[in-house]
Amino acid sequence: MGMASFQINAMSEDKTETVRLSPRELSIYAPDPTATHYMDEQPGDLQSGLGVVRVGLWPYVRAVKNAYTSVKVGAVTVYTAGHDTYEFLRDPPPGFFPRVSVITVSGLAGLILARKGPHLMMLGVPLGMVTVGMAVCYPTQTVTVVKMTGQKMYAANQYTTSYVASTFKSKPK
C-alpha cells in the first residue's frame, strides 16, 4: 500500500479549478498538536442545580434513615420483650401471681385513697403503695435496692458538698 500512488482531486469553492493534493497533505495525516493540556469539565446548569438540591435534601434523608433505624430497633426490642414475657408467663415461678396480686391491689388502694386531693398526692400515694406492696413481696430485692440507693445518694451528697465548698472558698491574698 505504501508504494501505490493515489490521486486526490480537490475542488475549490468556486468549483471551476481542480487542485491536486498528496495523501500527506490531508488533515488525517497531520501530527497531533504538542501543546495539549487538561481542562476540568465545568458543570452545566442542570448538574449544578441537582447538586444544590442533593446537598439541601441530605439532612432530611439522614433524619429519615435515623428514624427508620430507631423504629426498627424499637420494634425488635418490643417484640423481644413481648416474647420473653409470654415465655415467662407461660410457666411462671411458684408464688408469682399472688405477689402480683398484692402489688396490684396496693396500687389500686393508693389510687382510691388519693382520688380527691392535690396532684402531687394523686401521684405520690399510689406509687408509695405500690412500693410498699413490692417491699412486702420481695424483701431481699428491696433491701438491695435501698442499700444501692443509699450509697448513690451519699456519694451525690459528698460530691455536691465538696463542689459548693470549693466554689465559695475564699482565695488567700
C-alpha positions in Angstrom: 0.0 0.0 0.0 2.8 2.3 0.7 4.2 2.1 -2.8 0.9 2.7 -4.5 0.2 6.2 -5.7 -3.1 7.9 -5.3 -4.5 10.9 -6.9 -6.9 13.0 -5.0 -8.7 15.8 -6.6 -10.0 18.7 -4.6 -12.3 21.4 -5.7 -12.0 25.0 -4.7 -15.0 26.9 -3.6 -15.8 28.4 -7.0 -15.8 24.8 -8.4 -14.0 25.7 -11.5 -10.5 24.7 -10.9 -9.3 21.4 -9.6 -6.3 21.2 -7.2 -4.3 18.0 -6.7 -3.3 17.1 -3.1 -1.0 14.4 -2.0 -2.2 12.0 0.8 0.3 13.6 3.2 -1.5 16.9 2.9 -4.8 15.6 4.2 -5.8 16.5 7.8 -5.9 12.9 9.0 -2.2 12.7 8.4 -1.4 15.9 10.3 0.6 15.4 13.5 -1.2 16.0 16.9 -0.7 19.4 18.4 2.1 19.3 21.0 0.6 21.9 23.4 -2.3 20.0 24.8 -3.5 20.5 28.4 -6.2 19.1 30.6 -9.2 21.3 31.3 -11.7 20.5 34.1 -15.2 19.9 33.0 -17.4 22.8 34.1 -20.8 21.5 35.3 -23.8 22.7 33.5 -26.9 24.4 35.0 -28.8 21.2 35.4 -25.9 19.4 37.0 -25.2 22.2 39.5 -28.9 22.6 40.2 -29.2 18.9 41.0 -26.1 19.2 43.3 -27.7 22.0 45.2 -30.9 20.0 45.6 -29.0 16.9 46.8 -27.0 18.9 49.3 -30.2 20.6 50.6 -32.0 17.3 51.0 -29.2 15.4 52.6 -30.1 16.3 56.3 -33.7 15.2 55.7 -32.5 11.9 54.1 -30.2 11.3 57.1 -33.1 12.1 59.5 -35.3 9.6 57.8 -32.6 6.9 57.9 -32.0 7.5 61.6 -35.8 7.4 62.3 -36.1 4.2 60.4 -33.2 2.6 62.3 -34.7 3.8 65.6 -38.1 2.5 64.8 -36.6 -0.8 63.6 -34.6 -1.2 66.8 -37.6 -0.3 68.9 -39.8 -2.8 67.1 -37.3 -5.6 67.6 -37.0 -4.6 71.3 -40.8 -4.6 71.8 -41.1 -8.0 70.0 -38.3 -9.5 72.1 -39.8 -8.2 75.4 -43.2 -9.5 74.4 -41.9 -12.9 73.5 -39.8 -13.1 76.8 -42.9 -12.0 78.8 -45.0 -14.6 77.1 -42.5 -17.4 77.8 -42.2 -16.2 81.4 -46.0 -16.1 82.0 -46.5 -19.5 80.3 -44.5 -21.2 83.0 -44.3 -18.7 86.0 -42.3 -19.4 89.1 -44.4 -20.6 92.1 -45.9 -17.7 94.1 -45.6 -15.2 91.2 -49.3 -14.5 90.7 -50.1 -14.0 94.4 -47.3 -11.4 94.6 -48.5 -9.6 91.5 -52.0 -9.6 93.0 -50.8 -8.0 96.3 -48.8 -5.3 94.4 -51.8 -4.5 92.1 -54.3 -4.3 95.0 -52.0 -2.0 96.9 -51.6 0.3 93.8 -55.4 0.3 93.3 -55.9 1.1 97.0 -53.4 4.1 96.6 -55.5 5.3 93.6 -58.7 5.1 95.7 -57.1 6.9 98.7 -55.7 9.7 96.5 -58.7 10.3 94.2 -59.6 13.6 95.9 -56.5 15.6 96.6 -53.7 17.7 95.1 -51.9 16.4 92.0 -48.8 15.6 93.9 -50.8 13.4 96.3 -52.6 11.7 93.4 -49.2 10.7 92.0 -47.3 10.0 95.3 -49.8 7.9 97.2 -50.3 5.2 94.5 -46.6 5.0 93.8 -45.9 4.7 97.6 -48.5 2.0 98.0 -47.0 0.0 95.1 -43.6 0.4 96.6 -44.9 -0.9 99.9 -46.5 -3.9 98.2 -43.3 -4.7 96.4 -41.3 -4.4 99.6 -43.7 -6.9 101.3 -43.5 -9.4 98.3 -39.8 -9.1 97.5 -37.9 -8.2 100.8 -34.4 -9.3 99.7 -34.5 -7.3 96.5 -35.9 -4.3 98.4 -33.0 -4.3 100.8 -30.5 -4.5 97.9 -32.2 -1.5 96.2 -32.3 0.5 99.4 -28.6 -0.1 100.0 -27.6 0.8 96.5 -29.8 3.9 96.5 -28.4 5.0 99.9 -24.8 4.6 98.7 -25.5 6.6 95.5 -27.3 9.4 97.4 -24.4 9.6 99.9 -21.9 9.8 97.0 -24.0 12.5 95.3 -24.2 14.4 98.6 -20.5 14.3 99.1 -19.8 15.5 95.6 -22.3 18.3 95.9 -20.9 19.4 99.3 -17.3 19.4 98.1 -18.3 21.3 94.9 -20.1 24.0 96.9 -17.3 24.3 99.4 -14.7 24.7 96.7 -16.8 27.3 94.9 -17.4 29.5 97.9 -14.0 29.0 99.4 -12.2 32.4 99.7 -8.8 32.6 97.9 -5.8 33.7 100.0 -4.4 37.1 99.2 
